[in-house]
Amino acid sequence: MYVTQTFARYAADFRRQDLPAEVLHHAKRAVIDWYASLFPGLGAAPVRQLEAALNEDLDRGRAFLVGGRPATARAAALINGTAAHAAEVDDSFREAMYHPGAATIAAALAASHDAGASGLQFLRGVVLGYEVSTRIGVVMGRAHYRFWHSTGTVGSFGAAAAAGVLMDLDETAFAHALATAATFTAGLQQAFRMDSMSKPLHAGRAAEAGVLAAQLARNGVTGSLDVLEGEAGLGRAMSDGPDWSQIGATLGRDFHIARLTFKNHIGCGHAFAAIDGALALKRRHGIEAGEIAHVHVATYRPALDIACYTQPATANEARFSLGYVVATALAHGSVRLAAYEPARLRDAATRSLMERISVAVDPELDAAFPGQRAARVLITMRDGRRFEHLQPNRKGDPEEPLSDAELEDKFMELSSPVIGSAPARALLHRLWTLERSAAAPS
């Protein structure tokens, strides 16, 4: 049985089973976090430009952009998926080095609208998309992540699986949807090593690709079922020839959607352990930024490779600057939306402290990646005192999860400025009760 068929067989069984209460709860948490991530992205580039470019696909169709504007399913998936990744505050599955929600939930929402699915059916699509795609991401591994942006590549499978179950594809068609999605996978790391608008488009295109793959399969289009493990397949082309033999071993028993990371800061998640470590020292010792002589951050290699900007000139570069976010945390006590406002980007205290920050790879911490995202922060004060902290995980990781209340606070903080406090509170209530809703949210 090929990998695509293994997932298709599971999908056929999955649609007949009840979702465990815990899994249902985690699915709703993922959807709430997705909306929290999407709202601040709605006004960001390239979402506005994307809407203008796709004008012919808007104001028609059975799907909707968040906010209620009609759209074709593919356009809704593309725009909503892009918006959900644009503000850099969306969820991740650590072991897959992947942000599953942006593409998977955008595709599930578009397919639900198109099919007239219930809230429970929508959640079922979300869960399946997470379970399929995260497993593919884990197998593709660190070798894949060296060059490829997993949210753009692996995300296509999450979107295809979610859309496929919501379109009620049979087992054969579901396998072909995944096979076709494999040929659509894209998204290069180099796209965000320079200031550009490309990165959030990876998530949007993955969402669109998954919806299209499912639509094609529904209409009889076939794919190469061995496209993942074949001699010229995804595993060899985009990784180091990984082992697919155990891909389905824990399906239905270990639900990956229950082990997500929800961001507690805004920016590149690879920098979050360093932010948490710096904030822990600031709280513990009452540290003021002006009293700091030097900060040294030791962490794992991808944190340096991806959060790589040393002199960020734009908000986008600042989100991917390890020095900037650590300096911001120490100077201002948090790294949220305000950290990327123009005045804050020019803040003299932050910029001065950045000049006193050094970063390096710690071989021990690097060896633990991707299963652990840790950082060691050493702060030397002007009076000679030295404070050190090892941050083994990030706040929001499964080991230190955001509580439901903290997740609600994040949702309200990020959604209220966009839609207003009362509508945000009403939407939050609807999302917590989705399994009882006759329709998916809009």
C-alpha positions as CSV (number, residue, x, y, z in Angstrom):
1,M,0.0,0.0,0.0
2,Y,1.4,3.4,-1.0
3,V,1.5,6.3,1.5
4,T,-1.3,8.1,-0.2
5,Q,-3.4,4.9,0.1
6,T,-2.5,4.5,3.8
7,F,-3.9,8.0,4.4
8,A,-6.9,7.4,2.2
9,R,-7.8,4.2,4.1
10,Y,-7.5,6.1,7.4
11,A,-9.7,8.9,6.0
12,A,-12.4,6.4,5.1
13,D,-12.4,5.0,8.6
14,F,-12.1,8.4,10.2
15,R,-15.3,9.8,8.7
16,R,-17.3,6.9,10.3
17,Q,-15.9,7.5,13.8
18,D,-16.8,9.9,16.5
19,L,-14.2,12.5,17.4
20,P,-13.0,12.0,21.0
21,A,-14.0,15.0,23.2
22,E,-10.4,15.9,23.8
23,V,-9.6,16.0,20.1
24,L,-12.7,18.0,19.4
25,H,-11.6,20.5,22.1
26,H,-8.1,20.8,20.6
27,A,-9.6,21.3,17.1
28,K,-11.6,24.2,18.4
29,R,-8.5,25.7,20.0
30,A,-6.7,25.4,16.6
31,V,-9.6,27.2,14.9
32,I,-9.7,30.0,17.5
33,D,-5.9,30.5,17.1
34,W,-6.3,30.6,13.3
35,Y,-8.8,33.4,13.5
36,A,-6.6,35.2,16.0
37,S,-3.8,34.9,13.5
38,L,-5.9,35.9,10.6
39,F,-7.4,39.2,11.7
40,P,-4.1,41.2,12.0
41,G,-3.1,39.8,8.7
42,L,-6.1,41.0,6.8
43,G,-4.7,44.5,6.2
44,A,-1.2,43.4,5.6
45,A,0.7,42.9,2.4
46,P,0.3,40.9,0.2
47,V,-3.4,40.3,1.3
48,R,-4.7,43.5,-0.1
49,Q,-2.8,43.1,-3.3
50,L,-4.0,39.5,-3.6
51,E,-7.7,40.6,-3.3
52,A,-7.1,43.1,-6.1
53,A,-5.5,40.6,-8.3
54,L,-8.2,38.0,-7.8
55,N,-11.1,40.4,-8.3
56,E,-12.7,38.2,-11.0
57,D,-13.0,35.4,-8.4
58,L,-14.7,37.5,-5.8
59,D,-18.3,38.4,-5.2
60,R,-19.3,35.1,-6.7
61,G,-19.1,31.5,-5.6
62,R,-20.3,29.7,-2.5
63,A,-17.3,30.3,-0.2
64,F,-16.5,33.4,1.7
65,L,-13.6,35.5,2.8
66,V,-13.5,36.1,6.5
67,G,-15.7,39.1,6.9
68,G,-18.4,37.7,4.5
69,R,-17.4,38.6,1.0
70,P,-18.4,35.8,-1.4
71,A,-15.6,34.1,-3.3
72,T,-14.9,30.9,-5.2
73,A,-13.5,28.1,-3.0
74,R,-10.0,28.4,-4.4
75,A,-9.9,32.2,-4.0
76,A,-11.2,32.0,-0.5
77,A,-8.6,29.4,0.4
78,L,-5.8,31.4,-1.1
79,I,-6.7,34.8,0.4
80,N,-7.7,33.5,3.9
81,G,-4.7,31.2,4.0
82,T,-2.3,34.0,3.1
83,A,-3.9,36.3,5.7
84,A,-3.6,33.7,8.4
85,H,0.2,33.5,7.9
86,A,0.9,37.2,7.2
87,A,1.2,38.5,10.8
88,E,3.5,35.6,11.9
89,V,1.4,34.6,14.8
90,D,-0.1,31.3,13.6
91,D,0.2,27.8,15.2
92,S,3.0,25.2,14.5
93,F,3.7,21.5,14.9
94,R,7.2,21.5,16.3
95,E,8.4,18.1,15.1
96,A,7.3,18.8,11.5
97,M,8.8,22.3,11.4
98,Y,5.5,23.4,10.0
99,H,2.6,25.8,10.5
100,P,-0.4,23.6,9.8
101,G,-3.3,25.9,10.6
102,A,-2.9,28.6,8.0
103,A,-3.4,26.3,4.9
104,T,-5.4,23.5,6.5
105,I,-8.1,25.6,8.1
106,A,-8.3,28.0,5.2
107,A,-9.0,25.0,2.9
108,A,-11.4,23.4,5.3
109,L,-13.4,26.6,5.7
110,A,-13.6,27.1,1.9
111,A,-14.6,23.5,1.3
112,S,-17.2,23.7,4.1
113,H,-18.8,26.8,2.7
114,D,-18.8,25.2,-0.8
115,A,-20.4,22.0,0.4
116,G,-22.7,23.5,3.0
117,A,-21.0,21.5,5.8
118,S,-21.9,21.8,9.5
119,G,-19.6,23.0,12.2
120,L,-18.8,19.5,13.3
121,Q,-18.0,18.4,9.7
122,F,-15.7,21.4,9.4
123,L,-13.9,20.4,12.6
124,R,-13.6,16.9,11.3
125,G,-11.9,18.2,8.1
126,V,-9.5,20.3,10.2
127,V,-8.5,17.3,12.4
128,L,-7.8,15.1,9.4
129,G,-5.8,17.7,7.6
130,Y,-3.6,18.2,10.7
131,E,-3.1,14.4,11.2
132,V,-2.1,13.7,7.6
133,S,0.1,16.7,6.9
134,T,2.0,16.8,10.2
135,R,3.0,13.1,9.7
136,I,4.3,13.9,6.2
137,G,6.3,16.9,7.6
138,V,7.8,14.7,10.4
139,V,9.0,12.1,7.8
140,M,10.4,14.8,5.4
141,G,12.4,16.1,8.4
142,R,15.2,18.6,8.8
143,A,16.8,17.8,5.4
144,H,13.6,19.1,3.8
145,Y,13.5,22.2,6.0
146,R,17.0,23.2,4.9
147,F,15.7,24.6,1.6
148,W,12.0,24.3,1.6
149,H,9.3,26.2,3.6
150,S,7.3,23.4,5.0
151,T,4.2,25.5,5.4
152,G,4.1,25.9,1.6
153,T,5.0,22.3,0.8
154,V,3.5,20.1,3.5
155,G,0.6,22.5,3.9
156,S,-0.7,21.3,0.5
157,F,-1.4,17.9,2.0
158,G,-3.2,19.3,5.0
159,A,-5.4,21.4,2.7
160,A,-6.1,18.5,0.3
161,A,-7.0,16.1,3.2
162,A,-9.3,18.6,4.8
163,A,-11.0,19.5,1.5
164,G,-11.1,15.9,0.4
165,V,-13.1,14.7,3.4
166,L,-15.4,17.7,3.3
167,M,-16.0,17.0,-0.4
168,D,-16.9,13.4,0.6
169,L,-14.3,11.9,-1.7
170,D,-14.2,8.1,-1.6
171,E,-11.1,6.2,-0.7
172,T,-9.7,6.1,-4.2
173,A,-10.3,9.7,-5.0
174,F,-8.9,10.8,-1.7
175,A,-5.6,9.0,-2.4
176,H,-5.5,10.7,-5.8
177,A,-6.1,14.1,-4.3
178,L,-3.1,13.7,-2.1
179,A,-1.0,12.5,-5.0
180,T,-2.0,15.5,-7.1
181,A,-1.3,17.8,-4.2
182,A,2.2,16.5,-4.0
183,T,2.9,17.9,-7.5
184,F,1.7,21.4,-6.4
185,T,4.0,21.6,-3.3
186,A,6.3,24.7,-3.3
187,G,7.8,27.4,-1.1
188,L,11.5,28.2,-0.8
189,Q,13.3,29.3,2.3
190,Q,15.2,31.8,0.2
191,A,11.9,33.7,-0.4
192,F,12.1,35.2,3.1
193,R,15.9,35.6,3.5
194,M,15.4,39.0,1.8
195,D,12.6,41.4,2.6
196,S,9.7,40.3,0.4
197,M,5.9,39.5,0.5
198,S,6.3,35.9,-0.6
199,K,6.3,34.0,2.7
200,P,2.5,34.3,3.6
201,L,1.7,33.5,-0.1
202,H,3.2,30.0,0.6
203,A,0.4,29.2,3.0
204,G,-2.3,30.7,0.8
205,R,-1.0,28.8,-2.3
206,A,-0.9,25.6,-0.2
207,A,-4.5,26.1,0.8
208,E,-5.5,26.7,-2.8
209,A,-3.5,23.8,-4.0
210,G,-5.2,21.4,-1.6
211,V,-8.7,22.6,-2.6
212,L,-7.8,22.3,-6.3
213,A,-6.4,18.8,-5.8
214,A,-9.5,17.7,-4.1
215,Q,-11.7,19.3,-6.8
216,L,-9.7,17.5,-9.5
217,A,-10.0,14.2,-7.8
218,R,-13.7,14.6,-7.4
219,N,-13.9,15.1,-11.2
220,G,-11.8,12.0,-11.9
221,V,-8.3,13.3,-12.2
222,T,-5.7,10.8,-11.1
223,G,-2.2,11.2,-9.7
224,S,0.8,9.0,-9.2
225,L,0.0,7.2,-6.0
226,D,3.7,6.5,-5.2
227,V,4.5,10.2,-5.5
228,L,5.8,10.4,-2.0
229,E,8.1,7.3,-1.7
230,G,8.9,6.7,-5.4
231,E,12.3,6.8,-6.9
232,A,11.7,10.3,-8.2
233,G,9.1,11.2,-5.6
234,L,8.8,13.9,-3.0
235,G,11.0,12.2,-0.4
236,R,14.0,11.9,-2.7
237,A,13.5,15.2,-4.5
238,M,12.9,17.4,-1.4
239,S,14.6,15.5,1.4
240,D,17.2,12.7,1.9
241,G,15.2,9.7,0.9
242,P,13.3,9.3,4.2
243,D,11.7,6.2,5.6
244,W,7.9,6.1,5.0
245,S,7.3,2.7,6.5
246,Q,5.8,3.9,9.8
247,I,3.8,6.8,8.3
248,G,0.4,5.4,9.5
249,A,1.6,3.6,12.7
250,T,-0.1,6.0,15.2
251,L,-3.0,7.3,13.1
252,G,-6.1,7.4,15.3
253,R,-4.2,6.9,18.5
254,D,-1.8,9.8,18.7
255,F,-3.6,12.9,17.6
256,H,-1.1,15.5,16.6
257,I,-3.6,18.3,16.8
258,A,-3.5,17.9,20.6
259,R,0.3,18.8,20.6
260,L,0.3,22.1,18.8
261,T,2.4,25.2,19.7
262,F,0.4,28.4,19.9
263,K,2.5,31.6,19.7
264,N,2.7,33.8,22.7
265,H,4.8,36.4,20.9
266,I,4.6,37.8,17.4
267,G,7.4,37.1,15.0
268,C,9.5,34.1,14.0
269,G,8.9,31.2,16.4
270,H,12.5,30.2,16.2
271,A,13.3,33.3,18.3
272,F,10.7,32.6,21.0
273,A,12.8,30.5,23.4
274,A,15.4,33.4,23.4
275,I,12.6,35.9,24.1
276,D,11.2,33.8,26.9
277,G,14.6,33.4,28.4
278,A,15.3,37.1,28.2
279,L,12.0,37.9,29.8
280,A,12.5,35.4,32.6
281,L,15.8,37.1,33.5
282,K,14.3,40.5,33.3
283,R,11.5,39.5,35.7
284,R,13.7,37.6,38.1
285,H,16.4,40.2,38.5
286,G,14.5,43.5,37.7
287,I,16.8,44.1,34.7
288,E,16.6,47.5,32.9
289,A,17.8,47.6,29.3
290,G,20.1,50.6,29.9
291,E,22.0,48.7,32.6
292,I,22.9,45.8,30.3
293,A,26.5,45.6,29.0
294,H,26.0,42.5,26.8
295,V,23.5,39.8,26.0
296,H,24.6,36.5,24.5
297,V,22.0,34.1,23.0
298,A,23.0,30.5,22.3
299,T,20.4,28.4,20.4
300,Y,19.9,26.0,17.5
301,R,21.0,26.6,13.9
302,P,17.7,27.4,12.2
303,A,17.0,30.2,14.6
304,L,20.1,32.0,13.3
305,D,19.5,31.0,9.7
306,I,15.9,32.2,9.6
307,A,15.7,34.9,12.2
308,C,18.8,36.3,10.5
309,Y,18.4,40.1,10.0
310,T,21.0,42.0,12.0
311,Q,19.8,45.5,11.0
312,P,16.1,45.2,10.2
313,A,14.7,48.1,8.3
314,T,11.1,47.0,8.0
315,A,8.5,45.3,10.2
316,N,8.9,42.1,8.1
317,E,12.6,42.1,8.6
318,A,12.2,42.8,12.3
319,R,9.9,39.8,12.7
320,F,12.9,37.7,11.5
321,S,15.6,39.4,13.6
322,L,16.7,37.5,16.7
323,G,18.6,40.5,17.9
324,Y,15.6,42.8,17.5
325,V,13.0,40.7,19.2
326,V,15.3,39.9,22.2
327,A,16.2,43.6,22.5
328,T,12.5,44.6,22.3
329,A,11.6,42.1,25.0
330,L,14.3,43.5,27.3
331,A,13.6,47.1,26.5
332,H,9.7,47.0,26.5
333,G,8.7,43.8,28.2
334,S,6.8,42.1,25.4
335,V,7.0,41.3,21.6
336,R,3.4,41.9,20.4
337,L,1.9,44.0,17.6
338,A,3.3,47.2,19.0
339,A,6.8,45.9,18.5
340,Y,6.5,46.4,14.8
341,E,5.0,49.8,14.7
342,P,7.2,52.5,12.9
343,A,8.1,54.3,16.1
344,R,9.1,51.1,17.9
345,L,11.3,50.0,14.9
346,R,13.3,53.3,15.3
347,D,13.3,53.1,19.1
348,A,16.7,54.3,20.3
349,A,16.9,52.0,23.4
350,T,16.1,48.9,21.3
351,R,18.6,49.8,18.6
352,S,21.3,50.5,21.2
353,L,20.8,47.2,22.9
354,M,20.9,45.3,19.6
355,E,24.5,46.4,19.3
356,R,25.3,44.7,22.5
357,I,23.7,41.3,21.6
358,S,25.6,38.4,20.2
359,V,24.2,35.0,19.0
360,A,25.7,31.6,18.4
361,V,24.8,28.0,17.7
362,D,24.9,25.7,20.8
363,P,25.7,22.2,19.5
364,E,23.7,20.5,22.2
365,L,20.6,22.6,21.6
366,D,21.0,22.2,17.9
367,A,21.2,18.5,18.2
368,A,17.8,18.5,20.0
369,F,16.1,20.4,17.2
370,P,13.3,20.0,15.9
371,G,11.9,18.1,18.9
372,Q,13.0,20.8,21.3
373,R,13.3,24.5,20.6
374,A,15.6,25.8,23.4
375,A,17.9,28.8,24.0
376,R,20.4,29.8,26.6
377,V,20.5,33.5,27.5
378,L,23.5,35.1,29.3
379,I,23.1,38.8,30.4
380,T,26.1,40.7,31.7
381,M,25.3,43.9,33.5
382,R,27.4,47.1,33.4
383,D,28.3,46.6,37.1
384,G,29.7,43.1,36.3
385,R,26.9,40.9,37.5
386,R,26.0,38.0,35.2
387,F,22.7,36.2,34.9
388,E,22.1,33.1,32.9
389,H,19.0,31.2,32.0
390,L,18.3,28.0,30.0
391,Q,14.9,28.2,28.3
392,P,14.2,24.5,27.4
393,N,10.9,25.2,25.6
394,R,8.8,28.1,24.5
395,K,5.7,29.4,26.2
396,G,2.9,27.9,24.1
397,D,4.7,24.6,23.4
398,P,3.0,21.4,24.5
399,E,5.2,21.4,27.6
400,E,4.1,25.0,28.5
401,P,0.7,25.4,26.7
402,L,-1.4,28.4,26.6
403,S,-4.5,27.8,28.7
404,D,-7.9,28.3,27.2
405,A,-8.1,31.6,29.0
406,E,-4.7,32.7,27.6
407,L,-5.8,31.6,24.1
408,E,-9.0,33.7,24.5
409,D,-6.9,36.7,25.6
410,K,-4.8,36.3,22.5
411,F,-7.9,36.1,20.3
412,M,-9.5,39.2,21.8
413,E,-6.2,41.2,21.6
414,L,-5.7,40.4,17.9
415,S,-9.3,40.4,16.7
416,S,-10.9,43.3,18.6
417,P,-9.0,46.1,16.9
418,V,-10.2,44.7,13.5
419,I,-13.8,43.8,14.1
420,G,-14.7,45.3,17.5
421,S,-14.9,43.9,21.0
422,A,-18.5,42.7,20.9
423,P,-18.3,41.0,17.5
424,A,-15.1,39.4,18.6
425,R,-16.6,38.1,21.8
426,A,-19.6,36.7,19.8
427,L,-17.4,35.0,17.3
428,L,-15.3,33.5,20.1
429,H,-18.5,32.0,21.6
430,R,-19.5,30.6,18.2
431,L,-16.1,29.0,17.7
432,W,-16.2,27.3,21.2
433,T,-19.6,25.8,20.2
434,L,-18.9,24.9,16.6
435,E,-19.8,21.2,17.0
436,R,-23.4,22.3,17.7
437,S,-23.6,24.7,14.7
438,A,-25.5,23.9,11.5
439,A,-22.8,25.7,9.4
440,A,-19.1,26.4,9.4
441,P,-18.1,29.9,10.5
442,S,-17.8,32.7,8.0
